[in-house]
Amino acid sequence: MVEKMVTSKVVDECQICENSDLQSIISLGFLPPVNAMRKIGERLSEEPSYPAELLFCGECKLMQLGLIVNPKILFPSEYPYTSSTTKVLRENFKELYNEATSLIDIKQTDLIIDIGSNDGNLLSNFHLKHRVLGITPEEIGKLAVERGIPTLFEYFSDKTVEKVLDEYGKAKVVTATNVFAHIDDVNHVTELVANLLDDKGVFISESHYLKKFIETNQYDTIYHEKDIPSHGGSIRVYASRKGQYAINQSVESMLNKEKSYLTPQRFEQFKKDVVQSKIKLYGLIEDIKNKGQKIYGIGAPSRASTLINYVGLDEGIIDSVMEVQGSHKIGKYVPGTRIPIEEESKLFCDQPEYAMLFSWHIADELAPKLREKGYKGKFIVPLPEPRII
């Protein structure tokens, strides 16, 4: 008998403090996993989707999805994302390296571990001067190996930690960028990280920052596998064993700001803002399509899948989505749709009247570059407030 894989688990208590009184902030309906991408031309078939509801814990202030989806579904071995193709991420990780090495005394023999290391983008900054190790279940990790970065092709687990300790020893630094947002046992993962660190070891994490998320109406970053300015506003945290390092005064300052900001009233306003944003985007698109004009999408990050599926866009509205040359997403459909993802040069050949910037949080950087490359049309920036530039 074949054992059936458990695909999801409902969250009925906070994943950190186990509080069962969770507040529902917003629901975006049912969304497909953002990495489930079918090849262009593939026949339509059954495609799973999962409820995307955001829950808030009033006790420990954790914002979390209301459903945990099996990581083998969210992160298949053919996971298409490569962080090195994104300039803002390359710059972010270089800045992380410079900051970390200025704050922590890292010797050449010290070990640096990156959880969810992808193609080795972050570790590439460390590996010429320090020992490094990546941990990722994705085949994309082979690119890291080609760059000389040792990589374990595994999910982060007790077994993996035991293997690392046996073969590599304790780490001086463990990094996890945009990892906490898609794990289902934060406390246990934190314990595993602590086991990996030596006495003076430091854990560096980056996660989407809730305050910025609400201020800029970023509903498109709610998805099954979440995605510092690289993601529209993240927070970087340095953590160590108690007493090993002085606590920076910025910690207390940020906590005080959050207490005055994260209120039921603000959450209710956020929900209204999301709905209004969707309606306004419809109105903007209606005027364009009534004139028979084309709209191409720019970039196929995970957030694009959420926006497209929540708003209800299809290939009759968004004719095509452009990705830079070398992207593993080219030749696929946007999850849950038949919108094709194609190479960026098509934008300059076809010259559609409008290009929608799905990476809208870097619109000021992206639009001028596309102009320089020869695009002559107008740009649609869908969030925080839909507008044309």
N, C-alpha and C positions, 0 to 999 in steps of 0.2 A: 504493500500500500504506500502511495506517495503522500508524504506529510505536507499538508497545506500551509503555506507561509502566511503568518499573521501580517496583514497589510497596514493596520492602523489601530490606535488605541485612544479612546476618549479621555481628555484631561478633566478629571472631576475634583482635583485638588492642586494647589500650587506646587510646582515642581521643585521649589526651594524650601518653603516653610510648611507645606502640607495644609495650608489654610483651604477649607472647602468653600468659603464664601467668596467666589470669584465674580467680578463684575464684567458683563459682556459690553465691550466698547463698540464694536462694529462687526458686521458680517459682509463679506464680499461674495457670498454664494459659494458655488462649487467650482474649484479651479483645478486644472490638470497639473501634475508635477512639472516644474519648469524645465526639467532636463529630459522629458519624454518627447523626443523629436523624431517624427517620421520622415523618411526620405521623400523628396519631391517625386510625384508620380505614383507613389504607393496608394493602393486602393484604400478607401475609407473602411475602418473597422472599429470595433469596440475600443474605447479609450477611457481609462479610469479618471475620475476627478474626485476631489475631496473638499469638504466644507472648510472655508477659510474664515474662521471667527477669531477675533482678538479678545483675549481675556486679561483683566488686570487684577492683581492681588493687592488689596489695600493694606495688608500687613507688611510685606517685604518689598512692595512696589515693583514686582516683576511683571512685565507685559509678556504674554505668551499665547501661542496658538492653541485653540481648543481641541486640536486633534494631532496626535503624533503619528506620522507615517513612517513605515519601515525604511531605514536608511538604504537598504538594498534597492528600493524603488526610487528613492530620491537621488541616489548617487550610484548609478549603474557603472560597470567597469568602462563603458564607452562614454562616460561623462564628457560633454563637449567643450566645457569652459577651460580656457587657458588664460591665467591672469597676466602673463607677460605681454599679451597683445594690447593691454590697456595701459597707456602712458601714465595716467594719473595714479594707477596702482604701482607701477614701477617706481615712480617718484616717491610715493608714499612709503614703500618698503625701504627705499634708500634713506629716506628721512628717519624711519624707525631705527635703522642700523646706526646712523650717526648719533641719534639721541640715546639709544641703549648703550652704546660703547662709551658715551660721555658720562653716563650715570652709573654704570656698572664696571667693575674692574674685571674684564674678560681676558683671560690669558690665552695664548695660542693653543694650549693643550685642552682648554675647556670645551665642553660639548654643547652645541646649540641644536635644539630639536624644534621642528615646526610641525604642528598637528594640522592635518589637512593641507599638506605642502604643495599639492597640485603640480605644476611644472617646475617647481623650485625657484620661483620668482623671488620670494623673500630670502631664502637661504643663499641665493646667488651673491648677496651682499656680504655674507659671512664666510663663505667656504674657502676663500683664498687665504684667510688669516686664522681660521679656527676650524675645529672639527665640527662637522654638521651631520644631521640625519633628518630626513623627511619621512613622514608617515602619511600615507594616502592609499585608499583602495582603488584608485582610478588608473587606467592605462596611461593617462596623461603624464603620470609620474615617470614614464620611460624617457620623456624629454628632459627631466631633471637628471636622470642617470647619465644621459648623453652629455650633460653639462658637467659631469664629474661629481654630482651630489648623490651620496648614498641614500637609498630610499627603500622603506619597507612598504610593500603593497598589502596593507591590512587596514581594517577599521581600528580605531583607537579603543582598546579594551584591556582587561586585566592580563590576558595572555600576551598581548603586545608589549605591555609595560614590563612584564617578567622577561621577555625576550630581549628588550632593550637593555635592562639592567644587567643581564647575564653577558651580553655581547659587547656593550658599549660603556656601561657604568652610569653613574649619576650625571645629570646635566647642570650646567651653570645657568642656562637660560632655556625656557620652553615658551614658544610663541603659539598663539592660536588666534588667527584673524578671521572674523566672521564665522566662527565655529559654534559659539554658545547659542547662536540664534537658531540652530537646527539640530541640537542634541536633546535627548529626552530625559537625561538624568544629570542635571548640572552638578549636584552635590557629589555624586560618585566620580564624575570626570575630574572635578576639582581635587578629590582625594588621590586619584591616579596621578595627576600632575604633581601633587605634593610628594608622592612617592618617587617620582623621577628626579626631583630637584635635590641638589646637595644643600648643606646647611645654609650657605650664603646664596643659594639659587634664587632666581627671579622669574616669575610667570608674567608674560606680557600678552594681554588680550586686547582685541579690538572688536567692538560690537556696535551695532546700530544704536544711536542715542535717542531715547524716547522723546526728550524735550524737543530736539531738532526735528524729529519725525512728525510731531504734531504741529509745530510752528509752520512747517513748509508743506503740510497736507500730503505727506508721502504714502498714500494708500497703496501705491504701486510696489512698495517694498514689503507688502504682506504676501507671503507665498510659502508653499511647502518646499523649504530650503531657502533660507534667507541669505540675502546679501547683507574724524579724518575726512575729509571731503570726498574721498574716493567713492563713497556710496551715498552722498548727499548729506552727510553729517553723522560721524561715528565717534565713539569715545575710546580712548586708549588708556588701559589701566595697567599699572605696575604693581605686582603683589609679591610679598615674600613672607617668610616666617616672622612672627611677631618679635620685634626688638632688633632685627637685623639691620633695618634701614629707618631713617627718620621719615615720618609721614609728611608729605607735602601739604602746605596750607590750602592748596587749591581743592583738596578733597572736601573739607568742611564747607568751603564756599559753594561748591557745586551742590552738595547735599541740601544746604539751606535754600538755594534757588529752586530745587526740585520740589521741596515741601510746599512752597507757595504756588507752584505751577500745576502740579499733577492733582487736579481736583475733579470731582464728578461734573461740575459745570463746564470745565474746559474740555472734557472728553465728549460731552454732549454737543458742544459747539464743533468739535472736530468731525463728528459724525455728519452734522448738517453741512459742513464745508465740503466733505467728500462727495455727498450727493449733489450739491450745487455745482461742483467742479465737473462732474460727469455730465450734467445737463448742459452746462455751458459749452463743453467740448462737442457734444452732439450738435448744438446750434451752429457752432463754427464750421463743423464738417458738412452740415446740411447745405449751407450756403455755397460751399466749394463744389460739392457733388452735383448740385442743381445746375451748375454751369458746365458740367461735363468735364471737370478738371481732375487731374490725377494727384494722388498723394502717395509718396513713397515713405517708408519708415527708415530711420537712420539708427542702426545698432539694434542688436537682439539680446540685450542683457536679460537676466531673469525678471527684472522689474517690468520689462516690455510685455512679457507674457501675462502678468497680472493685469496691467492696464488694458491690454487688448481683450482679454476674456471678461473682465469685469464690466467694461464699457460696452462690449458686444461688437467689436470691430471684426470684419471678415475681409476676404479677398476682393469683395466688391467695393470696399471702402479704402482699405490699404492695399494698393496693388502689389507691392513688394517691399521687403525689408532688406536694407543693405548692411553687409558686414565687411570689415577690412580683409584684404587678401590674406589667406593663411588661416582664417577662422575655421574651426571644425564644425561650425554651425551652417556654413554655406552648403546648399544642396538639400536642406531640410525644410520642414514646415514649422512655423511658430506653433508651439504646443496648443492643442485644442482647436486648430484652424487649418485652412489650406492656403494661408499666406506664405508664399515662398521666401526663403532667405537666400539672397544672391550676392555676388561680389560687387563691391562698391563702385567699380568703374561703370556699371550700368546706369548709375545716377547721372553721370556726366555725359553719357551717350544719349540717354532718353530725355533728359532735362524735364522732368515732371514739374507741374506748376508749384507744387508744395512738397516739402520734406518735413516729416514729423520727427522731432528729436526725442527719442525714447530715453536717452541719457540726458534728460533735460537739466539735471543738476550741474552739468558742465557745458551748458548751451553757449555761454559767453566765450568759451574756448573752442568749442566744436564748430559753430557756425562760421567764424572767420576762416578756419582751415578748409572747410568745404568750399567757401567762396574762392580761396586761393587756388584750389584744385580745378575750378571751372564751373561750379554749380551756379546757375543764374536765377533760380526760382526763389520763392519765399519759404520761410521756416515756420513750422507750428511748434510752439512750446506748450505741452499739454498741462503742466503743473508748475508751481502751485495754483496758478490762475491761467487757464487756457488763453493763449495770445498768439498773434502772428508778428514775426519780425522779418 
